[in-house]
Each structure stands twice: as C-alpha cells, then as structure tokens.
Amino acid sequence: MSSYFRLLLLLSALTMVGPLAIDAYLPSFSAIRQDLNTDEVMVQQTLGLFLFAFAGMMLFYGTLSDAFGRRKVILVSLAVYTLASLGAALSPSIEWLLFFRVLQGLGSGGGTVVSRAIVRDLFKGAEAQRMMSHMTMVFGLAPAIAPILGGWLQVLLGWRWVFGFSVLFGALMLVLVWRHLPESLPQEQRQPFHPRAIVAQYISCLRHPRFVLLILMLATAFAGFSLYIGSASHFIMDILHLKETDFGWMFIPLVGGLISGSAIASRLAHRLPRRTFVQTAFIIMAVAAIFNVSYNLMLGSEVRIPWAVLPLFIYSFGLSFLTPAVTMGAMDFFPHNQGLASSLQSFTQMVVFATMAGVVVPLLFGSGLYLALGMAGMAIASLVFYILFRVLHDRAAPPTLPPASSR
C-alpha cells in the first residue's frame, strides 16, 4: 500500500468519526424515547445539543493544532469521543444521554478539522484539491453505512449497541493514529497559543468579506444537504412510510452522489479552474432543487421511492464539486493559519446544520414539499453568497494574519 493511499484512508476515517456519531443512531429515536420514558422533543435534542457542541469545538481544534501539533490534538479528541460514547451506551436516563452526547460532540470534531489542515501541510495547489476530493469520496461512505448499520443494530441488539459501536470505532482510530499518523506540522512552524491573540485572529478573519462569503456559500449549500439528514427519521418513516432498516433508501443516494461526484472532481482537479467547479456545482444543484419541488408539487403526499430520493443524489453530486474548491479557496487566504481557517469553516457549517436540525426541521415536519422548498432555499442562498463573492473578487490583495507571537 502506497504512503499516499494509507494517508488517504486514515484521514478519511478520521473525518468519519463525526458522521457516524450523527447518523448511526437516527433509526433508534423511537426506541430511545420508549426505553428512557421521554418524548420526541427531548430525543431530538440529543442531536441538536451534539451538533452545537460539535460546532463549538470546531473553533478550537484548528488553533490548538496550530499550537501543539496535529497528532496530539487528534489523539485527545478521539479519547474524549470514545469515553463519551461509552457513557452514552450506559446512560440510565435521557438527562445522562444528553450529557454524554454533548461530550461526544466535543470530541467528534478533531478529526474533521485537523485532517484538512494536515492536507494543506503536506500538499499544495491542485494536489491538495485532489486529496480533498478523494477524502470527500471516502468520507461519504459514513453517512450511507452508519444509518444502515445503526438500523440493524437497533433491530438485533437495541440502541445501546449503536453507541457501543462508536466505542469500538473510536478505540480503533486511537490505535491507528498512534501507530501510523506522523506529525505534519514542524515545531518551528507552530503558532504560540495565546487566547487573546486567537480571538484577535478570528476577528481578523471575519473582517475579510471574501473569506466570510466563501464559508457562508459552502455552509448554506451544505444546509440543503443536511436538512434531509436532520429530518431523516421523519422523512423515512412518516413521509415515505418505510422501516428502521430502510434508511439506506435516503442515505445511499445522498452518499452515492458525493462519491461519484468526488471521483469525477478529483480527476478534473488538475485540468479545470476552481471557478468552473463552482459554477458547474450550482447548475447541478439547481436541477436537483427544481426537480424536487416539481415532483412534490405534483404528487403531494403520494411521493415514493426512487423518485423521491433522486434529487438527493443529484444535489449531493453537485455539492461534491463545490466542497473541495471552496474549501481550498477559503484556506488559501490564510496560508500561515490554515488550522484556524479550517476551524471557522467547519464551525459555520455545523452551526447551520445544528440550526437546521434543532429549529428548521421541526417547522418543516408534515410535508415532503416543505423539505424540497427548504433545499431550494438553501441553494439560492448559497448562489447569492457566490455572486457577492464574485463582485468583491480581485478588489483587494489576499488577506493575511500576523503570527500570534506578534500580538
């Protein structure tokens, strides 16, 4: 196995930690509600609170890895994730489950954030975009596998073993990172960890409108995708009238689009400019949104597979073109603070996801048309941010941040 392929698999597996914690237990919502004698709102909060904790730590993992190295931060985050997963599996009440889900969220984001920074440590330009496309392709397997695996674990063993699987996966990743992931950030390139300087750096990042527009563009495009993940239980069981073991009908098209799109994008990374990837992505996502709204308008409550999930495949296909191009473009603004830039991007995506799951999704319950309109609205918002970015492009020199030691 080549060193490139081994690194690709390891980094991709690290980015799967969060999606597994999000998606695997979705088929267990009803069982958790009954076993812990609680209601649907409290069970929904196990997702919302996890996502907010996950998002909050996104702000710190990048800067911590800039200061202390990539490897140490990943190992600590995996240890927290594994112990929290064990606590969730043993929770005697909904209150304890909420507590351990928050801890699980705090530990889940290290691999996602730091793996992107590792790519930029080791690769440049089109090669970095190619690695990111490959990672997106492999990472995309998690949302397809997790709910299917979780559904069968729920049926065969119960919801506690869904979290038990997270314990085993976290422990495995700890061993693999300890043995096979080298440190990619040399000591002389690290930034001192000064909280005031870090706050000042975040503020400095947010003062650069082109960077902000890029991360908002990707976050809102991702929201059209995450809207369906957050409403998966309702969409599968109430709208499509399927069972716990049928979550693959939604997640396989979502992930199939990501994987196939990423495979094509990685082959074209050296041939086409990023602008072409972005514009192509918006065309594809527009087709998905128009088809989705039209189909739901025509059939109403009679929507059925496979047509009800075809727009999810098309939309995620377009999203896979957008993600690596925008990610690399945003991080290029701050070549000496890539961990910080990656943290801000990931934080923005997850806050939007958490808002979708905790606030927007309950408002859209009851109709596939509402979900379709939500997807279309997020795609339009993303396009607006892109247009604003193009208007501002080339008007100013690329922003830079002074090193933390100078503050």
C-alpha positions in Angstrom: 0.0 0.0 0.0 1.4 3.4 -1.0 2.0 6.1 1.6 -0.4 8.3 -0.2 -3.2 5.7 -0.1 -2.5 4.9 3.5 -2.7 8.5 4.5 -5.9 9.0 2.4 -7.6 6.1 4.2 -6.5 7.3 7.7 -7.5 10.9 7.2 -10.8 9.9 5.6 -11.5 7.6 8.5 -10.9 10.4 10.9 -13.5 12.6 9.1 -16.0 9.7 9.5 -16.0 10.0 13.4 -18.5 12.8 13.4 -20.9 11.5 10.8 -21.0 8.1 12.5 -22.0 9.8 15.8 -24.7 11.8 13.9 -26.2 9.2 11.6 -25.9 5.8 13.2 -28.5 6.3 16.0 -31.1 8.1 13.8 -33.1 4.8 13.4 -33.2 4.5 17.2 -35.1 7.6 18.0 -38.3 5.8 18.7 -36.6 3.1 20.8 -34.7 5.7 22.9 -37.9 7.6 23.6 -39.7 4.4 24.8 -36.7 2.9 26.8 -35.9 6.2 28.6 -39.5 7.1 29.1 -39.3 10.6 27.4 -40.8 12.5 24.5 -39.8 13.2 20.9 -38.6 16.7 21.7 -36.1 15.5 24.2 -34.8 12.8 21.9 -34.4 15.4 19.1 -32.3 17.5 21.5 -29.7 14.6 21.6 -29.0 15.5 18.0 -29.2 19.3 18.4 -27.0 19.6 21.5 -24.5 17.2 20.0 -24.3 19.4 16.9 -23.9 22.6 18.8 -21.1 21.1 21.0 -19.5 19.7 17.8 -19.7 23.1 16.2 -18.3 24.9 19.3 -15.1 22.8 19.4 -14.6 23.5 15.7 -13.4 26.9 16.7 -10.6 25.5 18.9 -9.3 22.3 17.2 -7.6 24.2 14.4 -5.9 26.7 16.6 -4.9 24.1 19.1 -3.4 22.0 16.3 -1.5 25.1 15.1 0.0 25.5 18.5 0.5 21.9 19.8 0.7 19.9 16.6 -1.8 17.9 14.6 -1.2 14.5 16.2 -1.7 15.4 19.9 -5.0 17.2 19.2 -6.4 14.3 17.3 -5.4 11.7 20.0 -7.0 13.8 22.8 -10.2 14.3 20.8 -10.5 10.6 20.0 -10.1 9.7 23.7 -12.9 12.1 24.7 -15.1 10.7 21.9 -14.5 7.1 22.9 -15.2 7.7 26.6 -18.3 9.8 25.9 -19.6 7.0 23.6 -19.3 4.5 26.4 -21.2 6.8 28.7 -24.0 7.3 26.2 -24.3 3.5 25.8 -24.7 3.1 29.5 -27.0 6.1 30.1 -29.8 5.3 32.6 -31.9 8.4 31.7 -32.4 11.0 29.0 -30.6 13.6 31.1 -27.5 11.4 31.2 -27.7 10.7 27.5 -27.9 14.4 26.7 -24.8 15.0 28.9 -22.8 12.3 27.2 -24.0 13.4 23.7 -22.6 16.9 24.5 -19.2 15.3 25.5 -19.4 13.1 22.4 -19.9 16.2 20.3 -16.9 18.0 21.9 -14.7 15.0 21.0 -16.0 14.3 17.5 -14.7 17.3 15.5 -10.9 16.9 15.9 -10.5 14.5 13.0 -12.7 16.6 10.7 -10.9 19.9 11.3 -7.3 18.7 11.7 -7.3 16.3 8.8 -8.0 19.3 6.5 -5.1 21.1 8.0 -2.8 18.1 7.5 -3.7 18.0 3.8 -2.6 21.6 3.5 0.6 20.9 5.5 1.6 18.1 3.0 0.1 19.1 -0.3 -0.3 22.3 -2.3 -2.5 23.6 -5.1 -4.2 21.1 -7.4 -2.6 18.2 -5.5 -4.3 19.4 -2.2 -7.6 19.7 -4.0 -7.2 16.2 -5.4 -6.5 14.8 -1.9 -9.6 16.7 -0.6 -11.7 15.2 -3.4 -10.5 11.7 -2.6 -11.2 12.3 1.1 -14.7 13.6 0.4 -15.3 10.4 -1.7 -14.2 8.0 1.1 -15.7 10.1 3.8 -19.0 10.0 2.0 -19.3 6.3 2.8 -20.0 7.1 6.5 -23.5 8.6 6.1 -24.5 5.7 3.9 -23.2 2.9 6.1 -24.0 4.4 9.5 -27.8 4.5 9.4 -28.0 1.1 7.8 -25.7 -0.4 10.4 -27.5 1.5 13.1 -30.8 0.3 11.9 -29.7 -3.4 12.0 -28.0 -2.9 15.4 -31.3 -1.4 16.7 -33.3 -4.3 15.4 -30.9 -7.0 16.5 -29.4 -5.7 19.7 -31.0 -2.4 20.7 -30.0 1.3 20.7 -27.3 0.9 23.3 -25.2 -1.2 21.0 -25.3 1.6 18.4 -23.3 3.7 20.8 -21.2 0.6 21.6 -20.1 0.5 18.0 -18.9 4.1 18.4 -16.8 3.0 21.3 -15.1 0.3 19.2 -14.6 2.6 16.3 -13.1 5.3 18.5 -10.7 2.9 20.1 -9.6 1.5 16.7 -8.9 5.0 15.5 -6.9 5.8 18.6 -4.6 2.8 17.9 -4.3 3.6 14.2 -3.4 7.3 14.7 -1.0 6.4 17.5 0.9 3.9 15.3 0.5 5.3 11.7 -0.1 9.1 11.6 3.1 11.2 11.7 3.2 14.8 12.8 2.8 17.0 9.8 3.4 20.4 11.4 7.1 21.0 12.4 7.8 22.7 15.7 9.3 25.8 14.1 6.0 26.4 12.1 3.7 26.3 15.1 1.9 29.4 16.4 2.0 30.1 20.2 -1.3 29.5 21.9 -2.3 32.9 23.3 -6.1 33.1 23.8 -6.3 36.9 23.2 -4.3 36.5 20.0 -6.5 33.7 18.9 -9.6 35.8 19.5 -8.0 38.7 17.6 -7.2 36.3 14.7 -10.8 35.1 14.5 -11.9 38.7 14.4 -9.4 39.5 11.7 -10.6 36.6 9.6 -14.2 37.7 9.9 -13.2 41.2 8.8 -12.3 39.8 5.3 -15.6 39.7 3.4 -14.4 37.3 0.6 -13.4 34.7 3.2 -16.7 35.1 5.0 -18.7 34.8 1.8 -16.9 31.6 0.8 -17.6 29.9 4.1 -21.2 31.1 4.1 -21.6 29.9 0.5 -20.4 26.4 1.4 -22.4 26.3 4.7 -25.7 27.2 3.0 -25.1 24.7 0.2 -24.4 22.1 2.8 -27.6 23.1 4.6 -29.7 21.9 1.7 -28.0 18.5 2.1 -28.1 18.4 6.0 -31.8 19.4 6.0 -32.6 15.8 5.0 -30.1 14.3 7.4 -31.7 16.2 10.3 -35.2 15.1 9.3 -34.1 11.5 8.3 -36.4 9.7 10.8 -39.4 11.8 9.8 -38.7 11.6 6.1 -38.1 7.8 6.1 -40.9 6.7 8.4 -43.6 9.3 8.1 -43.3 10.6 4.5 -42.0 7.5 2.7 -43.6 5.0 5.2 -40.5 2.8 5.5 -38.9 1.0 8.4 -35.9 1.3 10.7 -33.8 -0.9 8.4 -34.7 1.1 5.3 -32.7 4.3 6.0 -30.4 3.3 3.1 -33.1 4.4 0.7 -32.2 8.0 1.7 -28.6 7.8 2.6 -27.3 5.7 -0.3 -28.5 8.3 -2.9 -27.0 11.1 -0.8 -23.7 9.4 -0.4 -23.7 8.0 -4.0 -23.9 11.5 -5.3 -21.0 12.6 -3.1 -18.8 9.6 -4.0 -19.4 9.7 -7.8 -19.1 13.5 -7.9 -15.9 13.4 -5.9 -14.4 10.8 -8.1 -15.0 12.9 -11.2 -13.9 16.1 -9.5 -10.6 14.5 -8.4 -9.8 13.5 -11.9 -10.5 17.0 -13.2 -8.7 18.9 -10.4 -5.6 19.4 -12.5 -7.4 20.4 -15.6 -10.1 22.9 -14.6 -10.0 26.1 -12.6 -11.9 26.3 -9.3 -14.4 28.7 -10.8 -15.5 26.1 -13.3 -16.1 23.6 -10.5 -18.2 26.1 -8.5 -20.3 27.2 -11.5 -20.9 23.6 -12.5 -21.9 22.7 -8.9 -24.6 25.4 -8.9 -26.1 24.2 -12.2 -26.3 20.7 -10.9 -27.8 21.7 -7.5 -30.4 23.9 -9.3 -31.5 21.0 -11.4 -31.9 18.9 -8.2 -33.9 21.6 -6.4 -36.2 22.3 -9.4 -36.9 18.5 -9.9 -37.5 18.1 -6.1 -40.0 20.9 -5.8 -41.8 20.0 -9.0 -42.2 16.3 -8.1 -43.5 17.1 -4.6 -45.9 19.7 -6.1 -47.3 17.1 -8.5 -47.7 14.2 -6.1 -48.1 15.7 -2.7 -48.3 13.0 0.0 -48.0 10.3 -2.7 -44.3 10.6 -3.2 -42.5 7.3 -3.5 -39.0 5.9 -4.0 -36.9 6.1 -6.1 -38.2 9.4 -7.5 -38.5 11.0 -4.0 -34.7 10.4 -3.4 -33.4 11.1 -6.9 -33.0 14.8 -6.2 -30.8 14.0 -3.1 -28.4 12.1 -5.4 -28.2 15.0 -7.9 -27.8 17.7 -5.2 -25.0 15.8 -3.4 -23.3 15.2 -6.7 -23.2 19.0 -7.2 -22.1 19.6 -3.6 -19.1 17.3 -4.1 -17.9 19.6 -6.9 -18.3 22.7 -4.7 -16.8 21.5 -1.4 -13.1 20.9 -2.3 -12.9 24.0 -4.5 -14.4 26.3 -1.9 -12.5 24.7 1.0 -9.2 25.2 -0.7 -10.1 28.7 -1.8 -11.0 29.8 1.7 -7.9 28.3 3.3 -5.6 29.9 0.7 -6.5 33.3 2.2 -4.5 32.4 5.4 -1.6 30.1 4.4 0.1 30.5 7.9 -3.1 29.9 9.9 -4.8 27.1 8.0 -6.0 25.3 11.1 -7.8 28.5 12.2 -9.4 29.0 8.8 -10.4 25.3 8.7 -12.0 25.7 12.2 -14.0 28.7 11.1 -15.3 26.9 8.0 -16.2 23.8 9.9 -17.8 25.8 12.7 -20.0 27.7 10.3 -21.1 24.5 8.6 -22.0 22.8 11.8 -23.8 25.8 13.3 -26.0 25.9 10.2 -26.5 22.1 10.5 -27.4 22.4 14.2 -29.9 25.2 13.4 -31.4 23.0 10.7 -31.8 20.0 13.0 -32.9 21.9 16.1 -35.0 24.7 14.7 -35.8 24.4 11.0 -36.6 20.7 10.7 -39.4 20.7 13.2 -41.0 23.6 11.3 -41.0 21.5 8.1 -42.5 18.3 9.5 -45.5 17.0 7.7 -44.7 17.5 4.1 -42.1 16.5 1.6 -42.8 19.7 -0.3 -41.6 21.8 2.7 -38.3 19.9 2.7 -38.0 20.4 -1.0 -38.6 24.1 -0.7 -36.0 24.2 2.1 -33.4 22.6 -0.1 -34.2 25.1 -2.9 -34.0 28.0 -0.5 -30.5 26.9 0.8 -29.2 26.5 -2.8 -30.5 30.0 -3.7 -28.9 31.5 -0.5 -25.6 29.8 -1.5 -25.8 31.3 -5.0 -26.4 34.8 -3.6 -23.2 34.5 -1.5 -21.3 33.3 -4.6 -22.5 36.3 -6.6 -21.4 38.7 -3.8 -18.0 36.9 -3.7 -17.5 37.4 -7.4 -18.4 41.1 -7.1 -15.7 41.6 -4.5 -13.1 39.4 -6.1 -9.8 41.0 -7.1 -10.7 44.3 -5.5 -8.2 43.7 -2.7 -5.0 41.8 -2.0 -5.4 38.4 -0.3 -5.8 39.0 3.4 -3.1 37.8 5.8 -2.9 37.4 9.5 0.1 38.3 11.6 1.6 35.5 13.7 0.2 35.1 17.2 3.5 35.9 18.8 3.3 39.5 17.4 0.1 40.3 19.3 
